[in-house]
Amino acid sequence: MVHQASSRVGEIIGDLFKKLAHEPFQKNQDLMKKYNLPSLSDLSY
């Protein structure tokens, strides 16, 4: 029962983070595209 409750709490926190993080990450991605900045994971960087 504790495992089920903690799993549900994790889902709730994960969903909240996804909603909160989407806008800042999208703005960052838009700026990178606008200024032709490569991703840090890009091998050509």
Backbone as CSV, one residue per row, in Angstrom:
resi,resn,N_x,N_y,N_z,CA_x,CA_y,CA_z,C_x,C_y,C_z
1,MET,0.819,-1.186,0.000,0.000,0.000,0.000,0.873,1.264,0.000
2,VAL,1.951,1.266,0.766,2.845,2.422,0.790,3.473,2.610,-0.590
3,HIS,3.842,1.490,-1.233,4.443,1.564,-2.565,3.468,2.195,-3.555
4,GLN,2.213,1.810,-3.499,1.210,2.371,-4.405,1.038,3.864,-4.167
5,ALA,1.019,4.275,-2.908,0.853,5.691,-2.578,2.063,6.493,-3.052
6,SER,3.270,5.964,-2.834,4.467,6.700,-3.247,4.562,6.756,-4.767
7,SER,4.105,5.724,-5.440,4.099,5.720,-6.896,3.166,6.809,-7.420
8,ARG,2.017,6.927,-6.800,1.034,7.954,-7.204,1.586,9.358,-6.946
9,VAL,2.239,9.546,-5.816,2.841,10.848,-5.504,3.889,11.187,-6.564
10,GLY,4.685,10.212,-6.951,5.690,10.422,-7.992,5.065,10.830,-9.317
11,GLU,3.942,10.211,-9.668,3.238,10.572,-10.900,2.743,12.016,-10.842
12,ILE,2.185,12.402,-9.706,1.665,13.765,-9.546,2.795,14.780,-9.672
13,ILE,3.900,14.531,-8.982,5.042,15.451,-9.038,5.610,15.506,-10.458
14,GLY,5.710,14.360,-11.101,6.211,14.316,-12.476,5.331,15.107,-13.427
15,ASP,4.013,14.967,-13.291,3.086,15.717,-14.141,3.209,17.220,-13.906
16,LEU,3.334,17.621,-12.645,3.486,19.047,-12.338,4.777,19.600,-12.939
17,PHE,5.862,18.835,-12.825,7.140,19.286,-13.379,7.054,19.445,-14.886
18,LYS,6.427,18.486,-15.561,6.292,18.567,-17.018,5.548,19.834,-17.422
19,LYS,4.481,20.141,-16.700,3.690,21.337,-17.019,4.484,22.614,-16.759
20,LEU,5.215,22.654,-15.647,5.981,23.851,-15.298,7.208,24.032,-16.186
21,ALA,7.834,22.942,-16.566,9.100,23.014,-17.295,8.917,23.233,-18.793
22,HIS,7.754,22.932,-19.315,7.562,22.999,-20.767,7.848,24.393,-21.328
23,GLU,7.286,25.420,-20.723,7.436,26.778,-21.264,8.884,27.272,-21.261
24,PRO,9.607,27.185,-20.139,11.006,27.646,-20.175,11.872,26.859,-21.155
25,PHE,11.672,25.543,-21.221,12.470,24.738,-22.138,12.118,25.056,-23.587
26,GLN,10.847,25.325,-23.853,10.433,25.672,-25.214,11.036,27.011,-25.624
27,LYS,11.027,27.985,-24.713,11.626,29.292,-25.020,13.120,29.142,-25.299
28,ASN,13.790,28.310,-24.511,15.215,28.056,-24.710,15.458,27.429,-26.082
29,GLN,14.626,26.473,-26.435,14.773,25.803,-27.720,14.524,26.781,-28.872
30,ASP,13.536,27.660,-28.705,13.248,28.661,-29.737,14.433,29.607,-29.932
31,LEU,15.055,30.042,-28.837,16.233,30.920,-28.931,17.400,30.213,-29.615
32,MET,17.586,28.945,-29.298,18.674,28.186,-29.920,18.457,28.087,-31.432
33,LYS,17.213,27.867,-31.844,16.912,27.800,-33.280,17.108,29.164,-33.932
34,LYS,16.632,30.219,-33.262,16.721,31.578,-33.810,18.167,31.986,-34.067
35,TYR,19.062,31.661,-33.155,20.461,32.065,-33.267,21.376,30.947,-33.766
36,ASN,20.771,29.877,-34.280,21.519,28.735,-34.824,22.554,28.193,-33.847
37,LEU,22.154,28.056,-32.587,23.043,27.498,-31.570,22.856,25.986,-31.511
38,PRO,23.938,25.234,-31.541,23.803,23.773,-31.468,23.468,23.327,-30.045
39,SER,22.882,22.186,-29.961,22.616,21.570,-28.664,23.940,21.123,-28.060
40,LEU,24.028,21.113,-26.742,25.262,20.654,-26.097,25.542,19.187,-26.393
41,SER,24.500,18.433,-26.729,24.697,17.017,-27.047,25.075,16.816,-28.516
42,ASP,25.057,17.888,-29.305,25.409,17.809,-30.718,26.910,17.543,-30.855
43,LEU,27.274,16.563,-31.636,28.684,16.193,-31.787,29.504,17.273,-32.492
44,SER,28.852,18.142,-33.242,29.589,19.197,-33.946,29.877,20.393,-33.049
45,TYR,29.390,20.365,-31.836,29.568,21.477,-30.901,30.942,21.537,-30.375
